[in-house]
Amino acid sequence: MATHTLSAGAGIWTSYGKQMIARSMYEKGKAFLAAAILLRRQGGYEYAVLHLICQGIEVLGKGYLLMANYDLFKPKLRAYGHNLLRLVAAVEAQAKVRILRPSIHAELETLSSLYCQQLLRYGSGYDVLVNATSIPSQQVLHRTCALLRLARRNEIANDPPAI
């Protein structure tokens, strides 16, 4: 059986290509969040739910920044790493919207710390010592979903009507 490989070099992307990459990243972030919601509703393993929430926020935020200004933010994405607070601050600055109220900031700070240390993804003594359901995430998830609904309404309002 023939195997096909595709490798992307350091080619130059068109504006359209850059927007397609950014949109793909944004959509992946939404899918991670949706997976977290579905897993939580089904009584799934809460550490996996928390990881999916964080991964969704990370990929969604980076996708948003790329959609806003691909050339400016593409070189900066690695610097944000898995630090969700730094990433959300960049999204707030770009969107000119305050996302983090104090209580939401506290939740995200806890999640970001655990996410940066890979404690949500891999098994460790932390899993044994800390019940994942005691790690607050509901306000962060609720706020993120509300912002996605707002973004969708704005997107629909700015699209030309379907023919």
Contacts in CASP RR format, 6 or more apart in sequence:
PFRMAT RR
TARGET T0000
AUTHOR 0000-0000-0000
METHOD contacts of the structure
MODEL  1
MATHTLSAGAGIWTSYGKQMIARSMYEKGKAFLAAAILLRRQGGYEYAVL
HLICQGIEVLGKGYLLMANYDLFKPKLRAYGHNLLRLVAAVEAQAKVRIL
RPSIHAELETLSSLYCQQLLRYGSGYDVLVNATSIPSQQVLHRTCALLRL
ARRNEIANDPPAI
13 21 0 8 1.000
13 70 0 8 1.000
18 66 0 8 1.000
18 70 0 8 1.000
18 71 0 8 1.000
19 67 0 8 1.000
19 70 0 8 1.000
21 66 0 8 1.000
21 70 0 8 1.000
22 63 0 8 1.000
22 66 0 8 1.000
22 67 0 8 1.000
22 70 0 8 1.000
23 63 0 8 1.000
23 67 0 8 1.000
25 59 0 8 1.000
25 60 0 8 1.000
25 62 0 8 1.000
25 63 0 8 1.000
25 66 0 8 1.000
26 59 0 8 1.000
26 60 0 8 1.000
26 61 0 8 1.000
26 63 0 8 1.000
26 64 0 8 1.000
26 66 0 8 1.000
26 67 0 8 1.000
28 56 0 8 1.000
28 59 0 8 1.000
29 55 0 8 1.000
29 56 0 8 1.000
29 57 0 8 1.000
29 58 0 8 1.000
29 59 0 8 1.000
29 60 0 8 1.000
29 61 0 8 1.000
29 63 0 8 1.000
30 56 0 8 1.000
30 60 0 8 1.000
30 148 0 8 1.000
32 52 0 8 1.000
32 53 0 8 1.000
32 55 0 8 1.000
32 56 0 8 1.000
32 59 0 8 1.000
32 60 0 8 1.000
33 52 0 8 1.000
33 53 0 8 1.000
33 56 0 8 1.000
33 57 0 8 1.000
33 60 0 8 1.000
33 141 0 8 1.000
33 144 0 8 1.000
33 145 0 8 1.000
33 148 0 8 1.000
35 52 0 8 1.000
36 49 0 8 1.000
36 50 0 8 1.000
36 52 0 8 1.000
36 53 0 8 1.000
36 56 0 8 1.000
36 141 0 8 1.000
37 141 0 8 1.000
37 145 0 8 1.000
39 45 0 8 1.000
39 48 0 8 1.000
39 49 0 8 1.000
39 52 0 8 1.000
40 46 0 8 1.000
40 49 0 8 1.000
45 132 0 8 1.000
46 132 0 8 1.000
46 133 0 8 1.000
46 135 0 8 1.000
47 120 0 8 1.000
47 123 0 8 1.000
47 127 0 8 1.000
47 132 0 8 1.000
48 120 0 8 1.000
49 132 0 8 1.000
49 137 0 8 1.000
50 111 0 8 1.000
50 114 0 8 1.000
50 120 0 8 1.000
50 132 0 8 1.000
50 135 0 8 1.000
50 137 0 8 1.000
51 115 0 8 1.000
51 120 0 8 1.000
51 121 0 8 1.000
53 111 0 8 1.000
53 137 0 8 1.000
53 140 0 8 1.000
53 141 0 8 1.000
53 144 0 8 1.000
54 82 0 8 1.000
54 84 0 8 1.000
54 111 0 8 1.000
54 112 0 8 1.000
54 114 0 8 1.000
54 115 0 8 1.000
54 120 0 8 1.000
55 115 0 8 1.000
57 84 0 8 1.000
57 87 0 8 1.000
57 88 0 8 1.000
57 108 0 8 1.000
57 140 0 8 1.000
57 144 0 8 1.000
58 80 0 8 1.000
58 81 0 8 1.000
58 82 0 8 1.000
58 84 0 8 1.000
58 87 0 8 1.000
58 115 0 8 1.000
60 144 0 8 1.000
60 148 0 8 1.000
61 87 0 8 1.000
61 88 0 8 1.000
61 91 0 8 1.000
62 73 0 8 1.000
62 77 0 8 1.000
62 80 0 8 1.000
62 87 0 8 1.000
64 91 0 8 1.000
64 94 0 8 1.000
64 95 0 8 1.000
65 73 0 8 1.000
65 76 0 8 1.000
65 77 0 8 1.000
65 90 0 8 1.000
65 91 0 8 1.000
65 94 0 8 1.000
66 73 0 8 1.000
66 74 0 8 1.000
66 77 0 8 1.000
68 94 0 8 1.000
68 95 0 8 1.000
69 94 0 8 1.000
73 90 0 8 1.000
76 90 0 8 1.000
80 86 0 8 1.000
80 87 0 8 1.000
80 90 0 8 1.000
81 87 0 8 1.000
81 116 0 8 1.000
82 112 0 8 1.000
82 115 0 8 1.000
82 116 0 8 1.000
83 112 0 8 1.000
83 116 0 8 1.000
84 108 0 8 1.000
84 111 0 8 1.000
84 112 0 8 1.000
84 115 0 8 1.000
85 105 0 8 1.000
85 108 0 8 1.000
85 109 0 8 1.000
85 112 0 8 1.000
88 99 0 8 1.000
88 100 0 8 1.000
88 108 0 8 1.000
91 99 0 8 1.000
92 98 0 8 1.000
92 99 0 8 1.000
92 100 0 8 1.000
97 147 0 8 1.000
99 143 0 8 1.000
99 147 0 8 1.000
100 108 0 8 1.000
100 143 0 8 1.000
101 143 0 8 1.000
103 139 0 8 1.000
104 139 0 8 1.000
104 140 0 8 1.000
104 143 0 8 1.000
106 136 0 8 1.000
107 136 0 8 1.000
107 137 0 8 1.000
107 138 0 8 1.000
107 139 0 8 1.000
107 140 0 8 1.000
108 140 0 8 1.000
110 135 0 8 1.000
110 136 0 8 1.000
111 120 0 8 1.000
111 135 0 8 1.000
111 137 0 8 1.000
111 140 0 8 1.000
114 120 0 8 1.000
114 126 0 8 1.000
114 135 0 8 1.000
119 126 0 8 1.000
END
